[in-house]
Structure formats: structure tokens, C-alpha cells
Amino acid sequence: MNDFRLDCVLFDLDGTLVDTAPDLLACLHETLATHAYPTADEAELKPLISLGALAMIKHAAAHASETEQTQLLEFMLDCYQNNIARYSQFFHGITETLATIENLGLKWGVVTNKRERFTLPLMDALNLRQRAACVISGDTTANSKPHPEPMLAACRQAGVKPENCVYIGDAAHDIAAGKNAHMKTLAAVYGYLKDGDRPENWGADALIEHPQQLQQWIQASLCH
């Protein structure tokens, strides 16, 4: 890895650090049922999570007017805020990965496009907020991913340099954001990939098929 010195591991939140799909889908289904819309296909909806709740609403209620979609969105977001971690859980191996990062004396943090009103309560519910060196949400900075601004804000908060960070995410805009900030990047192919996604073409430094593989990448980066 040449002269790379790893100081901090940054994670996307939904689809990378935490499997939030069960709560998001439950709230979407409740929204559709309450407003007399037909149930949507979860297999089609799950890959849209990285694009946000509005993308899920637009797919599930494609024939609704823009005004109706906005109303559905607000209902869904209120539902989600009140049930932020009812079913959400860490992806298998993440708990051990975070422990490994901390035991190695490295910092870690979160950079997500999720709004702060959801990010911080979720981090609190999972007892992560005090452990993270930085938490940057989609509305923490003026620009969100793939713009480098949130990545650079995370570095300032954590007290690290971008070139000493690696960012792992499950969407093309995650890898673009990391690269735009001159970080190493890893594509979490275990996350919420869409049918047309080709993570091998995103330009990431490596593809991560499970969190244990992230541990191996970290160990290798420290032994170069």
C-alpha cells in the first residue's frame, strides 16, 4: 500500500455498518397500508435504501402525485424516527470489526447521507456515539456525498488527515466521496447493491464481501 498510514476507518451507515433495512421497510409498509396503497416488493425496495426514503416512496407509490408522495414521505420519516432501532442490527462481523479497530489503537467514525435527526438517535440506540471519533450526517455540512465536504469534516472532527483514512460504503457515491477527499476506499458488496451496480467499476481500492474481510484489509495495511 506504498506510504499509506492508516489512522482512521470511516463507515457509511445504512448498508455498511448497520442493517437498517428492516426498520425502514417496516415503516414504509405501515405508511402504504395507512394510506391505502398496495404493498411493495421488498426485494425491489432494499437496494433503494442508499438513495434515501424518497426514492423508496417514489418506487412504492409511483402513480401518486408529487404532493401525495411528499405526504407519504413525511409520514414514513415520522414513523422511522419513532422506531429508529426496533429491528436494525449490525451486519454479521461488524461488532468484532469495531473491536479490532479500537484494539489496534485506530479511530473510526461514520459519514452518512442520513439526516442528523435519524443518525444520532440510531448511533445512541446502538451505543456507538461515544465510541465514534466523528459522526457526520447528510445535513451536517452544506454538501453531502459524493461531495468531499462531509469527508473532510469527518477528518477535522476526528483529528486525522484524509490521506490516512479509508472509507467503506455500499454505493457508488460513497466511493466517489472517498476518492474526492483523497482517501483509500472500500466497496461493501454485502450492502444494499442495486441490480445494475458494478462495484468492480467504482474505482475502490478493494471489494469487501463481509466485515471480517475488512479486518483482514486493516491488518494488511498496518503490516506493509
Stockholm file with secondary structure:
# STOCKHOLM 1.0

chainA/1-224         MNDFRLDCVLFDLDGTLVDTAPDLLACLHETLATHAYPTADEAELKPLISLGALAMIKHAAAHASETEQTQLLEFMLDCYQNNIARYSQFFHGITETLATIENLGLKWGVVTNKRERFTLPLMDALNLRQRAACVISGDTTANSKPHPEPMLAACRQAGVKPENCVYIGDAAHDIAAGKNAHMKTLAAVYGYLKDGDRPENWGADALIEHPQQLQQWIQASLCH
#=GR chainA/1-224 SS CTTCCCCEEEECTBTTTEECHHHHHHHHHHHHHHTTCCCCCHHHHGGGGGGCHHHHHHHHTTTSCHHHHHHHHHHHHHHHHHTTTSSCEECTTHHHHHHHHHHTTCEEEEECSSCHHHHHHHHHHTTCTTTCSEEECTTTSSSCTTSSHHHHHHHHHHTCCGGGEEEEESSHHHHHHHHHTTCEEEEETTSCCCTTCCGGGTTCSEEESSHHHHHHHHHHHHCC
#=GC SS_cons         CTTCCCCEEEECTBTTTEECHHHHHHHHHHHHHHTTCCCCCHHHHGGGGGGCHHHHHHHHTTTSCHHHHHHHHHHHHHHHHHTTTSSCEECTTHHHHHHHHHHTTCEEEEECSSCHHHHHHHHHHTTCTTTCSEEECTTTSSSCTTSSHHHHHHHHHHTCCGGGEEEEESSHHHHHHHHHTTCEEEEETTSCCCTTCCGGGTTCSEEESSHHHHHHHHHHHHCC
//
